[in-house]
Amino acid sequence: MLYPFATASANGPGLGELWLSAAYHINQRRPCLSSPSQLRQKHRLRHYQVVAQKAAATETAMGSAPANVREFWRTQRADGPAAVLAIGTSNPTNCVLQDEFPDFYFRATKSEHLVGLKEKFKRICQKLGVEKRYLHHTEELLRAHPEFLDHHSPSLDARLDIVKTAVPELAAEASRKAIAEWGRPATDITHLVVTTNSGAHIPGVDFQLVPLLGLRPTVRRTMLYLNGCFAGAAALRVAKDLAENNRGARVLVVCAELTVLLFARPEEGCFQTLINQGLFGDGAGAVIVGAAADDDPAMAAGERPLFEIVSAAQAIVPESESFIEMHLTRGGYDGNISVREVPVLIGDNIERCLMDAFEPLGDIVGAGWKWNDMFWDVHPGSSAILDKVDDVLQLKPEKLAASRRVLSEYGNMFGVTVIFVLDELRRRMEKGEEVGEPEWGLMVAFGPGLTVETMVLRRCVEQGTGGASEEEEKLTGA
């Protein structure tokens, strides 16, 4: 506890020097000390001498250690920004067309007698911007679990038994695709970040993925549960920090979701159930993140960055915690999403969140940029949310094309969705479909809180095959 104060500073002597000075002055007094005050002085003298000696010894011992620690710390950090190195996605084999889903849903839940509610559900499905989805729960599975139809029945254990094996398997499928694209062995993965809302198991999906993928038993795992729709972006933010602060790290990010925990039969007066059944889908996404300089051996061995993760931020919209709520019950997930209020809240706050993310970058992006100069990975929570973002930022119609296509083809897969959008953006760029070939872009995700995750991305020149741009040189200090 003493050594931090022992050395001198620019503002004056250290505490150790003060102790030595006090001891010296007391020692200059008469050698014969007999009065109570003199005895106290003698006691203080001895105390000061002992403390000063300890401080000096500590100062000597610690003199070079901080510098060595700092040098060690510096060598552990990466020389370049974190980047997306590979992407993989997967879905269950069961594909359901949105036009046919109302018939399936009311038949499977034995609710065909609710003719009026079925017509209402058809109208809802037509407005969600979804054309098809992939679902793990089939009609056969639902027949085997009649308790799933009644949200008040104690079916949580049976639902959790399903996701305990199905979620890791789906996550592993997406991960294998990402690892294959990456081109290095799975044993080169140093960190694993997994997120899901589908389950409540210990050990979790992260643990199950180690043997499924053949990862090393020393891989450093991070498990994120119940972050809703911003989970995928949050996991990428964590991966960015891990990659940039651990030289040579390669982080596998995995997000997987199954909606069997949400499944319930339709009920009169329960609008939220209809939204849940018509909007959400199942899927998994995997991303490999690493940070490396151009002369890194891994780059020479064939690694090619797709997108650099330049900055990441998170913000909570004030007084919004009640607008997206979910919780586990004995019948699965229950909760409320304020489908009318959430798009308004996002519209009122998104530009401020985006500006907060861009402000620290200064002139790195360049002067005079506009939102339409960027590429966009916006979580497609619903078509209403995308419409609001379009309207507030005055984006050109093609700017949210990747988000709208993913919503149409897969539905809202919670935190997985932004990974699918990132993959779709990559595909569009490779085919020259992204108008203007923008270099800078944004990932934006929304979830409970109301929480907004924002990430500034930079498209790597020709997906990593070209030389460093002027902006890249500013980022790396080259």
C-alpha positions as CSV (number, residue, x, y, z in Angstrom):
1,M,0.0,0.0,0.0
2,L,3.0,2.3,0.4
3,Y,5.0,2.1,-2.8
4,P,2.7,4.2,-5.0
5,F,3.5,7.2,-2.8
6,A,7.2,6.5,-2.3
7,T,8.6,8.3,-5.4
8,A,8.9,12.0,-6.1
9,S,6.5,13.5,-8.7
10,A,6.5,16.6,-10.8
11,N,4.3,18.2,-8.1
12,G,6.8,17.7,-5.2
13,P,8.6,15.0,-3.2
14,G,7.3,11.5,-2.8
15,L,6.0,10.3,0.5
16,G,9.2,8.3,1.0
17,E,11.3,11.5,0.7
18,L,9.1,13.3,3.2
19,W,9.5,10.4,5.7
20,L,13.3,10.5,5.2
21,S,13.3,14.3,5.7
22,A,11.3,14.0,8.9
23,A,13.6,11.3,10.3
24,Y,16.7,13.4,9.6
25,H,15.3,16.5,11.3
26,I,14.3,14.6,14.4
27,N,17.6,12.8,14.6
28,Q,19.5,16.2,14.7
29,R,18.0,16.8,18.2
30,R,19.6,16.0,21.5
31,P,20.8,12.4,21.8
32,C,19.4,12.0,25.3
33,L,15.7,11.8,25.1
34,S,13.9,11.2,28.3
35,S,10.7,13.3,28.5
36,P,7.4,11.8,27.3
37,S,7.4,14.1,24.3
38,Q,11.0,13.1,23.5
39,L,10.2,9.4,23.9
40,R,7.3,9.9,21.5
41,Q,9.7,11.7,19.1
42,K,12.2,8.7,19.4
43,H,9.3,6.3,18.6
44,R,8.3,8.3,15.6
45,L,11.9,8.5,14.5
46,R,12.2,4.7,14.5
47,H,8.8,4.4,12.8
48,Y,9.9,6.8,10.1
49,Q,13.2,5.1,9.6
50,V,11.6,1.7,9.1
51,V,8.9,3.0,6.8
52,A,11.4,5.0,4.8
53,Q,13.6,1.9,4.4
54,K,10.7,-0.2,3.2
55,A,9.6,2.6,0.8
56,A,13.2,2.9,-0.6
57,A,13.5,-0.9,-1.0
58,T,10.1,-1.1,-2.7
59,E,11.0,1.8,-5.0
60,T,14.2,0.0,-6.0
61,A,12.5,-3.3,-6.6
62,M,9.7,-1.7,-8.6
63,G,11.8,0.8,-10.5
64,S,11.8,-1.1,-13.8
65,A,8.8,-3.3,-13.3
66,P,6.1,-0.8,-14.6
67,A,8.1,-0.2,-17.7
68,N,8.4,-3.9,-18.3
69,V,4.7,-4.5,-17.7
70,R,3.8,-1.7,-20.1
71,E,6.1,-3.1,-22.7
72,F,4.6,-6.6,-22.3
73,W,1.1,-5.0,-22.5
74,R,2.1,-3.2,-25.7
75,T,3.4,-6.4,-27.3
76,Q,0.1,-8.2,-26.6
77,R,-1.9,-5.7,-28.6
78,A,-2.6,-6.0,-32.3
79,D,-1.0,-3.7,-34.8
80,G,-4.2,-3.2,-36.9
81,P,-7.9,-2.8,-36.5
82,A,-10.3,-5.7,-36.0
83,A,-11.8,-7.1,-39.2
84,V,-14.4,-9.6,-40.4
85,L,-12.4,-12.4,-42.0
86,A,-15.2,-14.9,-42.8
87,I,-19.0,-15.3,-42.5
88,G,-21.2,-18.4,-42.3
89,T,-24.9,-18.8,-42.0
90,S,-27.4,-21.7,-41.6
91,N,-31.1,-22.4,-41.2
92,P,-33.2,-25.4,-40.4
93,T,-34.3,-27.4,-43.4
94,N,-38.0,-26.7,-42.8
95,C,-38.9,-23.7,-45.1
96,V,-42.4,-22.1,-44.7
97,L,-43.8,-19.7,-47.2
98,Q,-45.6,-16.7,-45.6
99,D,-48.7,-17.0,-47.8
100,E,-49.1,-20.6,-46.6
101,F,-48.2,-20.0,-42.9
102,P,-51.7,-18.9,-41.6
103,D,-53.1,-22.2,-42.8
104,F,-50.3,-24.2,-41.2
105,Y,-50.4,-22.2,-38.0
106,F,-54.2,-22.5,-37.4
107,R,-54.2,-26.1,-38.5
108,A,-51.3,-27.1,-36.3
109,T,-52.8,-25.3,-33.3
110,K,-56.3,-26.8,-33.8
111,S,-57.7,-23.2,-34.1
112,E,-59.3,-23.3,-37.5
113,H,-62.7,-22.5,-35.9
114,L,-61.3,-19.0,-35.2
115,V,-62.2,-17.8,-38.7
116,G,-62.2,-14.1,-38.0
117,L,-58.8,-14.3,-36.1
118,K,-57.3,-16.2,-39.0
119,E,-58.3,-13.5,-41.5
120,K,-56.8,-10.9,-39.2
121,F,-53.6,-13.0,-39.0
122,K,-53.4,-13.2,-42.8
123,R,-53.5,-9.4,-43.1
124,I,-50.8,-9.1,-40.4
125,C,-48.5,-11.5,-42.3
126,Q,-48.9,-9.5,-45.5
127,K,-47.8,-6.3,-43.8
128,L,-44.6,-7.7,-42.1
129,G,-42.4,-7.7,-45.2
130,V,-41.7,-11.4,-44.9
131,E,-42.1,-13.9,-47.8
132,K,-40.7,-17.0,-46.2
133,R,-38.9,-18.3,-43.1
134,Y,-37.1,-21.3,-41.8
135,L,-38.5,-23.0,-38.6
136,H,-37.2,-25.8,-36.5
137,H,-40.7,-26.7,-35.3
138,T,-42.6,-28.7,-37.8
139,E,-46.2,-29.9,-37.7
140,E,-44.9,-33.4,-36.6
141,L,-43.0,-31.9,-33.7
142,L,-46.0,-29.9,-32.5
143,R,-48.2,-33.0,-32.7
144,A,-45.7,-34.7,-30.4
145,H,-45.9,-31.8,-27.9
146,P,-49.6,-30.8,-27.5
147,E,-48.6,-28.9,-24.4
148,F,-46.8,-26.3,-26.7
149,L,-50.2,-25.1,-27.9
150,D,-51.3,-23.8,-24.6
151,H,-49.0,-21.0,-23.4
152,H,-50.3,-21.6,-19.8
153,S,-49.3,-25.3,-19.8
154,P,-46.0,-26.2,-18.1
155,S,-44.0,-26.9,-21.3
156,L,-40.7,-25.0,-20.6
157,D,-38.7,-28.1,-19.7
158,A,-39.7,-29.9,-23.0
159,R,-38.9,-26.8,-25.0
160,L,-35.5,-26.4,-23.4
161,D,-34.8,-30.1,-24.1
162,I,-35.3,-29.4,-27.8
163,V,-33.1,-26.3,-28.0
164,K,-30.3,-27.9,-25.8
165,T,-29.2,-30.0,-28.8
166,A,-30.8,-28.2,-31.8
167,V,-29.2,-24.8,-31.1
168,P,-25.6,-26.0,-30.8
169,E,-26.1,-28.1,-34.0
170,L,-27.4,-25.2,-35.9
171,A,-24.6,-23.0,-34.5
172,A,-22.0,-25.5,-35.5
173,E,-23.3,-25.7,-39.1
174,A,-22.9,-21.9,-39.5
175,S,-19.5,-22.0,-37.8
176,R,-18.2,-24.8,-40.1
177,K,-19.1,-22.6,-43.1
178,A,-17.2,-19.6,-41.7
179,I,-14.2,-21.7,-40.8
180,A,-14.1,-23.3,-44.2
181,E,-14.2,-19.9,-45.9
182,W,-11.5,-18.6,-43.5
183,G,-9.2,-21.4,-44.6
184,R,-7.4,-22.2,-41.4
185,P,-7.9,-25.1,-39.0
186,A,-10.5,-24.8,-36.2
187,T,-7.7,-25.2,-33.7
188,D,-6.4,-21.8,-34.7
189,I,-9.5,-20.2,-33.1
190,T,-8.3,-18.6,-29.8
191,H,-11.6,-17.0,-28.5
192,L,-15.2,-18.0,-28.8
193,V,-18.1,-15.6,-28.3
194,V,-21.6,-17.1,-28.4
195,T,-24.9,-15.5,-27.9
196,T,-28.5,-16.8,-27.9
197,N,-31.9,-16.2,-26.4
198,S,-32.9,-19.8,-27.0
199,G,-31.9,-21.6,-23.9
200,A,-30.9,-21.4,-20.2
201,H,-28.4,-24.2,-19.8
202,I,-25.1,-24.5,-17.9
203,P,-22.8,-25.4,-19.4
204,G,-24.1,-23.6,-22.5
205,V,-23.9,-23.5,-26.2
206,D,-20.3,-22.2,-26.0
207,F,-19.2,-25.4,-24.2
208,Q,-21.1,-27.7,-26.6
209,L,-19.4,-26.0,-29.6
210,V,-15.9,-26.9,-28.5
211,P,-16.1,-30.7,-29.3
212,L,-18.6,-30.1,-32.2
213,L,-16.1,-27.9,-34.0
214,G,-12.9,-29.5,-32.7
215,L,-11.7,-26.4,-31.0
216,R,-8.9,-26.5,-28.5
217,P,-9.9,-27.1,-24.9
218,T,-8.0,-23.9,-24.0
219,V,-10.1,-21.7,-26.3
220,R,-11.3,-18.7,-24.2
221,R,-15.1,-18.7,-24.2
222,T,-17.7,-15.9,-23.5
223,M,-21.4,-16.7,-23.4
224,L,-24.0,-14.0,-23.7
225,Y,-27.7,-14.9,-22.9
226,L,-30.9,-13.0,-23.4
227,N,-29.8,-9.8,-25.2
228,G,-32.7,-9.9,-27.7
229,C,-32.2,-8.5,-31.2
230,F,-29.0,-6.5,-30.5
231,A,-27.2,-9.7,-29.4
232,G,-25.4,-10.3,-32.7
233,A,-24.0,-6.7,-32.9
234,A,-23.0,-6.9,-29.2
235,A,-21.1,-10.1,-29.7
236,L,-19.2,-8.5,-32.6
237,R,-18.3,-5.6,-30.4
238,V,-16.9,-7.9,-27.8
239,A,-15.0,-9.8,-30.5
240,K,-13.5,-6.5,-31.7
241,D,-12.1,-5.7,-28.2
242,L,-10.7,-9.3,-27.9
243,A,-9.0,-9.2,-31.3
244,E,-7.4,-5.8,-30.9
245,N,-6.2,-6.5,-27.3
246,N,-4.8,-10.0,-27.9
247,R,-2.1,-10.1,-30.6
248,G,-2.8,-13.0,-33.0
249,A,-6.3,-13.7,-31.6
250,R,-8.9,-15.2,-33.9
251,V,-12.4,-14.8,-32.5
252,L,-15.3,-17.0,-33.6
253,V,-18.6,-15.2,-33.0
254,V,-21.7,-17.4,-33.1
255,C,-25.3,-16.3,-32.8
256,A,-28.1,-18.9,-33.0
257,E,-31.8,-18.7,-32.4
258,L,-34.9,-21.1,-32.4
259,T,-38.4,-19.7,-31.9
260,V,-39.8,-22.9,-30.4
261,L,-39.7,-21.1,-27.1
262,L,-42.1,-18.5,-28.5
263,F,-44.6,-20.8,-30.1
264,A,-48.2,-20.6,-28.8
265,R,-51.6,-20.9,-30.3
266,P,-53.6,-17.9,-31.3
267,E,-56.0,-16.3,-28.8
268,E,-58.6,-13.6,-29.2
269,G,-57.3,-10.3,-27.9
270,C,-53.6,-11.4,-27.9
271,F,-52.1,-9.3,-30.8
272,Q,-48.6,-9.9,-29.6
273,T,-48.9,-13.7,-30.2
274,L,-49.9,-13.1,-33.8
275,I,-46.9,-10.8,-34.4
276,N,-44.5,-13.3,-32.8
277,Q,-45.8,-16.1,-35.0
278,G,-45.8,-14.1,-38.2
279,L,-42.4,-12.3,-37.9
280,F,-39.7,-14.4,-36.2
281,G,-37.6,-17.1,-37.8
282,D,-34.8,-19.5,-37.0
283,G,-31.2,-19.3,-38.0
284,A,-27.6,-19.1,-37.0
285,G,-24.7,-16.9,-38.1
286,A,-21.0,-17.1,-37.5
287,V,-18.2,-14.6,-38.0
288,I,-14.5,-14.9,-37.6
289,V,-12.8,-11.7,-36.4
290,G,-9.1,-11.0,-36.2
291,A,-6.8,-8.0,-36.2
292,A,-3.6,-8.0,-38.2
293,A,-1.2,-5.7,-40.0
294,D,-0.5,-6.1,-43.7
295,D,2.8,-7.9,-43.0
296,D,1.2,-10.4,-40.6
297,P,2.1,-14.0,-41.6
298,A,-1.6,-14.9,-41.4
299,M,-2.3,-12.4,-44.1
300,A,0.4,-13.8,-46.3
301,A,-1.0,-17.3,-45.7
302,G,-4.3,-16.3,-47.3
303,E,-6.4,-14.5,-44.8
304,R,-8.3,-11.6,-46.4
305,P,-10.4,-9.1,-44.4
306,L,-13.9,-8.3,-45.7
307,F,-14.9,-5.4,-43.4
308,E,-12.8,-3.6,-40.8
309,I,-14.7,-2.9,-37.6
310,V,-13.5,0.7,-37.0
311,S,-15.6,1.6,-34.0
312,A,-18.4,0.3,-31.9
313,A,-20.8,1.9,-29.5
314,Q,-23.9,1.2,-27.4
315,A,-26.6,3.5,-26.1
316,I,-29.8,3.2,-24.1
317,V,-32.8,5.3,-25.2
318,P,-34.0,7.0,-22.0
319,E,-37.3,5.9,-20.4
320,S,-37.7,3.1,-22.9
321,E,-37.2,-0.1,-20.8
322,S,-40.9,-1.1,-21.0
323,F,-41.2,-1.1,-24.8
324,I,-39.5,-4.5,-25.4
325,E,-39.9,-7.0,-22.6
326,M,-39.4,-10.8,-22.6
327,H,-39.2,-13.3,-19.8
328,L,-39.2,-17.0,-19.3
329,T,-42.4,-18.6,-18.0
330,R,-43.4,-22.2,-17.4
331,G,-44.9,-22.1,-20.9
332,G,-41.9,-20.6,-22.7
333,Y,-41.2,-17.0,-23.5
334,D,-43.7,-14.3,-22.8
335,G,-43.5,-10.6,-23.0
336,N,-44.4,-7.5,-25.0
337,I,-43.1,-5.6,-28.0
338,S,-44.7,-2.2,-28.5
339,V,-44.9,-2.6,-32.3
340,R,-46.2,0.9,-32.8
341,E,-44.0,2.8,-30.3
342,V,-40.6,1.1,-31.0
343,P,-40.3,2.4,-34.6
344,V,-41.1,5.9,-33.4
345,L,-38.5,5.7,-30.6
346,I,-35.9,4.4,-33.1
347,G,-36.7,7.2,-35.5
348,D,-36.4,9.9,-32.7
349,N,-33.0,8.6,-31.6
350,I,-31.1,6.9,-34.4
351,E,-29.4,9.9,-35.9
352,R,-28.0,11.0,-32.5
353,C,-26.6,7.5,-32.0
354,L,-25.1,7.5,-35.4
355,M,-23.5,10.9,-34.9
356,D,-22.0,9.7,-31.6
357,A,-20.4,6.8,-33.4
358,F,-18.9,8.9,-36.2
359,E,-17.8,11.9,-34.1
360,P,-14.6,10.3,-32.7
361,L,-13.4,9.4,-36.2
362,G,-12.9,13.1,-37.1
363,D,-11.8,13.6,-40.7
364,I,-10.8,9.9,-41.2
365,V,-14.0,9.3,-43.1
366,G,-13.5,12.5,-45.1
367,A,-15.3,15.8,-45.3
368,G,-18.8,16.4,-46.6
369,W,-20.0,12.8,-46.3
370,K,-23.7,12.0,-46.2
371,W,-25.7,9.1,-45.0
372,N,-26.4,8.1,-48.6
373,D,-22.6,7.7,-49.1
374,M,-22.6,4.7,-46.7
375,F,-23.5,1.1,-47.0
376,W,-26.0,-0.1,-44.4
377,D,-26.5,-3.2,-42.2
378,V,-29.6,-2.3,-40.3
379,H,-31.3,-5.0,-38.1
380,P,-34.6,-5.6,-39.9
381,G,-36.8,-5.9,-36.8
382,S,-39.8,-5.2,-39.0
383,S,-40.6,-3.4,-42.2
384,A,-42.0,-0.5,-40.1
385,I,-38.6,-0.1,-38.4
386,L,-36.8,-0.1,-41.8
387,D,-39.4,2.4,-43.2
388,K,-38.8,4.7,-40.2
389,V,-35.0,4.6,-40.6
390,D,-35.4,5.3,-44.3
391,D,-37.6,8.3,-43.6
392,V,-35.5,9.9,-40.8
393,L,-32.2,9.5,-42.6
394,Q,-33.7,10.2,-46.1
395,L,-31.9,7.2,-47.5
396,K,-32.2,6.2,-51.2
397,P,-34.3,3.1,-51.8
398,E,-31.4,0.8,-52.5
399,K,-29.6,1.6,-49.2
400,L,-31.6,-0.8,-47.1
401,A,-31.9,-3.4,-49.9
402,A,-29.8,-5.9,-48.0
403,S,-31.8,-5.6,-44.8
404,R,-35.1,-5.8,-46.6
405,R,-34.1,-8.9,-48.6
406,V,-33.0,-10.7,-45.4
407,L,-36.3,-9.8,-43.7
408,S,-38.2,-11.1,-46.8
409,E,-36.2,-14.3,-47.1
410,Y,-35.7,-15.3,-43.4
411,G,-37.9,-13.1,-41.1
412,N,-36.5,-11.5,-38.0
413,M,-34.0,-14.0,-36.5
414,F,-33.2,-11.8,-33.4
415,G,-29.5,-11.1,-33.1
416,V,-28.6,-13.5,-36.0
417,T,-30.2,-11.2,-38.5
418,V,-27.4,-8.6,-38.7
419,I,-24.9,-11.3,-39.6
420,F,-27.2,-12.4,-42.5
421,V,-27.4,-8.8,-43.6
422,L,-23.6,-8.5,-43.5
423,D,-23.3,-11.6,-45.6
424,E,-25.9,-10.2,-48.1
425,L,-23.9,-7.0,-48.3
426,R,-20.8,-8.9,-49.1
427,R,-22.6,-10.8,-51.8
428,R,-24.0,-7.6,-53.3
429,M,-20.6,-5.9,-53.3
430,E,-18.9,-8.9,-55.0
431,K,-21.6,-8.8,-57.7
432,G,-21.4,-5.0,-58.1
433,E,-25.0,-4.5,-56.9
434,E,-24.1,-2.0,-54.2
435,V,-24.6,1.3,-56.0
436,G,-21.6,3.6,-55.8
437,E,-19.3,1.0,-54.2
438,P,-19.3,2.8,-50.8
439,E,-16.2,2.2,-48.7
440,W,-17.7,3.2,-45.3
441,G,-20.8,1.7,-43.7
442,L,-22.8,1.2,-40.5
443,M,-24.2,-1.7,-38.7
444,V,-27.2,-0.7,-36.4
445,A,-29.1,-3.1,-34.2
446,F,-32.0,-2.5,-31.8
447,G,-33.2,-4.5,-28.8
448,P,-34.5,-4.5,-25.3
449,G,-33.6,-1.5,-23.3
450,L,-34.4,0.1,-25.8
451,T,-30.7,-0.5,-26.7
452,V,-29.1,0.7,-29.9
453,E,-25.8,-1.0,-31.0
454,T,-23.8,1.0,-33.6
455,M,-20.8,-0.1,-35.5
456,V,-18.8,1.8,-38.1
457,L,-17.4,-0.5,-40.8
458,R,-15.0,0.0,-43.6
459,R,-15.2,-2.2,-46.7
460,C,-11.7,-3.6,-47.4
461,V,-10.5,-2.6,-50.9
462,E,-11.7,-5.3,-53.3
463,Q,-12.6,-7.4,-50.3
464,G,-9.0,-7.3,-49.1
465,T,-7.0,-7.8,-52.3
466,G,-6.0,-4.3,-52.9
467,G,-3.6,-1.9,-51.3
468,A,-4.1,0.4,-48.4
469,S,-6.3,3.5,-49.1
470,E,-5.6,6.9,-47.7
471,E,-8.2,6.4,-45.0
472,E,-6.7,3.1,-44.0
473,E,-3.3,4.8,-43.6
474,K,-4.9,7.4,-41.3
475,L,-6.3,4.6,-39.2
476,T,-3.1,2.6,-38.9
477,G,-0.8,5.6,-38.6
478,A,1.1,4.5,-41.7
